[in-house]
Structures are given as structure tokens and as C-alpha cells.
């Protein structure tokens, strides 16, 4: 089925709770009301015409300007060979959405990853722990305003760049040109090696 | 001999984040297998709860190799991210390159010139053979057959040499570019690849005689940890792991990209020939057969590749894409369906890059499959799923 046909079926069943098909650039997607996500997913899986048996990918995207965190579900049907994309928009201050682990098992690890990296709270998830970062890590690295803690268990997380203080050759030339000394070729080696 | 008692799997309070620290051991042994264990194929830890030799549960703990490649993708320009994608999967780096290149090409709507596509496919299929050789070699070694491993690595060296001649690197290639490839095939490259294929196809038969149809090997792996098709789909297994369970799906065939529609090849599907459908031997066999199909693809590529022509599309020097545009690319990597989800940012770099890899979802199924297996079988199970640690953690 095409995106349009799948979308029409969804709208016929869920009405307002499924938004219009975004006239997307490449892959069309539909916005789903956060509260309805489990219901919509279950329908997508169990309707014999739709038969979406696989959750391929689950990503979170942080949009500080819109004050939103988007959750993107990429679905795929092995039996019908068609795909669909759902999106949910969560409040950035308190990103929370129901877990769809009960619908597709692959959501277990995918949701854990997004919880770890973006701090999205998947309610009803059986085992929502950090997966990539250590258990006692502070903050969620993929948020746009994330600030890394300076140290973790007395291990520093930053180090001085060995390139600090180096001056690029072309910048030196630009400076020299701006100063009006075109012919005087700067002696870059000294600066580069310090 | 009496049949073993059915295992009682203890129920745990899974609501706590500290669940791992509070496993009720009650007479069982709690083992840490890893993170520095030779048979875990990288730095992965398994928390194994066992009753003697029999596991009640094995919980994978990953993240030791997390290098925040997705965050780096948000900081780099589109072109600048290409070398980092090599590090997603160092055994099959060419595919990670291609996934990223295709994602950005979809964002831009670029069409890659035909010779460029052929160069890509030749490089990728060579890489697929190299990756599968590592996989089958180490799998045989993990279950105790040491001999096939040097056999496999010897052949892989030839491919490494070929790829080194193509792009100067043996492991992290950075060969593909957005819009094409970095270098054209060197002079006489086609003949060299053909010579290798002549040699390798014979070796594959030898390899089959040596290990694939070896009776001891079959007895070790048949009926081991079979994955039913429905379970494989539910856990989103991809690639040879999925096909071994009898699901005939290959991105190259079903969602054709690049020049794959012009090429003839079969998709090997597990048949349960030696045991149960989707057991460890089926997964092994699928990889061996895929190498043969890759040889077929390579021969056709060498015959069909256009003589001369562009290898790069005309690309702007700085790539800028309208903010919020998004694209999704799927390619058939050596470890299966590899997917990139890219959202364009306001400047010259992406706003969000998400890489969904085959190893990541394959790790998710281990907890469910491990119940009731022997500890030694866990090693075979991990090897048969062909997980690569950096690809899990990214």
C-alpha cells in the first residue's frame, strides 16, 4: 500500500487522533496524538491489511526552538512489503510517552537507547535503564543543550586540545594582507611549532 | 537417561533501574562473562545467571564502546562525517559509508554516475566477503574448530590488499563520497579481482568440505538456539540472521538501490537442512552461501562496468540542505539491513543522525534466547548472530 492508502485507513479508524499526512520532502509521515500511540501501533500491527510486523527504528529528535522532542517510529511490514512513519511530539520539559514494547519486542532496546540519550520517559517499559552511558551518568547527551559533566569518578571527561594556541597559515596570511604588508611573507613555522 | 527437568525462570521485579544489582541469586551462580572475553567479539559484558552449566538468563550489558557517533554527526559537515561512519562497523566499513552517502544523496536528490555506482558495488561486495569470512572463521573457532580461522583470514588478506589498492586503507576505508566515490578503479583492477574470484570460489568449496558440512560441526550447531521467523521479525533481526529463519528478504532485492536491479543473484534462505529452521548452523550456512552470491555479483559487475565515465556527480563545495528535511536510507550491509535516519540542520551539518544497525537489534534477542542454554552454547549463539561490538554501541 502507498503512504496515502495507509494514512486513509488510519484516519478512518482513529479520526482526529491521527494528523494529516505531512507533504513531506521524501518520506511522508503522520503525526499521532501522544496518548493514542499504543492503540495506533497495535492497530497497525493487527489489521490484516496493514500488517506492520516490524518496528525498524525509533529515534528521538530534539527541537529546542519548538520546545519539543519528536519521537519518530519507522515501521515496516515484511508480509506486505510497505513502510510507514509515525511521529509524536512531546513536551521538552517533561518528555513522556507510553512504551510500545508490548506491541513490538524490538522496541525494548530501541526505547532504552532513546531514554538514555534523550531522556524520553517511556512509561510502562519493563526495564527502562541506561544502555550506552554508565548507570550513574548525569544528563542526556543528545539533547541540544547538554553540558558534559567535567569528571566522572575522578576521571576527567575533557582534555586540553593539543592544537590550542596554533595559528592557521591562511589566517596569518589574511592578517598580514589586512595589515597591508602583502609582500612580507609571514614566518608561519615558528607559530605553528610554537 | 532421564529427561532434564523444565527450568524455572525466576521472575524479577523489573520496575527498578537497579534490577541488575538485585538479581535474586538463590542458589544460582551469577557470572560476569566479559567485558574482556575473547569470544564476545569485542567489549560486551554478559551477566549470566546459571545453575551449574545451564543458564537461566544471560543479560547483555553494552555501551563499553559508545563513542557518541550520532552526536559527532551533528557537529560535522555532511562530507566531514564520512570517515567517522567507518568506525560504526570496522569489519564492514564500506557499508556504513554507503548508508551515510545514500542518506545525504536522498536529502539532496543527487544521482550518482553509473561508473561510480559500479565502483561502490564492487567495493561493497568485496567487503561483504571479507566480513563474512571473519564471521564464519571466528564462529568456527568459538565452537572449537581452530583450523578454519587461518583459512578464512588468509583469504581475507587478499581482499584487504585489493581494497588497499583501491582506496589506500585496509580497514577504515573512507572510500565513498557523497555523490560518488573518491577514486576510480586502478589500472588492471578488474583482472586482479577476477583472478581473486577464480581462486576464491574453489576455496569456498574447500571451506565447505573443511567445516560447513563437517559432521562434528553440524552436530555442535544443529538445533542450537533456533529462532522462529515470527520471533526474528518481532525482535527486528536483519540480514543473514533473519534469512536463516526462513524469511526471504534482502534489501538489495526487495527495495533495490544502486545498480542491484541490473544484477542476477539469489538470496540464500535457511531451510533447516541439518536441524531446526533458523538454528545456528543455518545462520552459518547463509553466510557461506552469501559469499558465493557476492562472487556472482562481482563477476557481473566486472563484465558490465562502463569503460570510462564520471565517478562523481557534480556536487556543491559546501552542502547545505533546507532545515528539517529528512531522509531515510536502507542498505543491505554484511550484518543486514543498515538504516540511517538523517534530519538536516540549519547550517552545513545534520541536526540529527540516527544509525540503526543489525548488531544492536540482534543483541536484544539474546536475553530471550539464552534461557535454558548451556554456557558454552551462549558463545556459539553470540558468534552465530555475528555481532560486532562497535556497531552495537556506535
Interface residues (C-beta under 8 A of the other chain):
Chain A: X24 X25 X26 X27 X53 X54 X55 X56 X57 X59 X61 X62 X72 X74 X78 X81 X85 X104 X105 X106 X108 X109 X110 X113 X117 X126 X127 X128 X129 X130 X131 X132 X133 X134 X135 X141 X142
Chain B: X14 X15 X17 X19 X20 X62 X63 X66 X68 X70 X71 X106 X107 X230 X231 X233 X234 X235 X236 X247 X249 X254 X322 X325 X326 X327 X328 X337 X339 X341 X343 X351 X352 X354 X356 X360 X361 X363 X364 X365 X368 X393
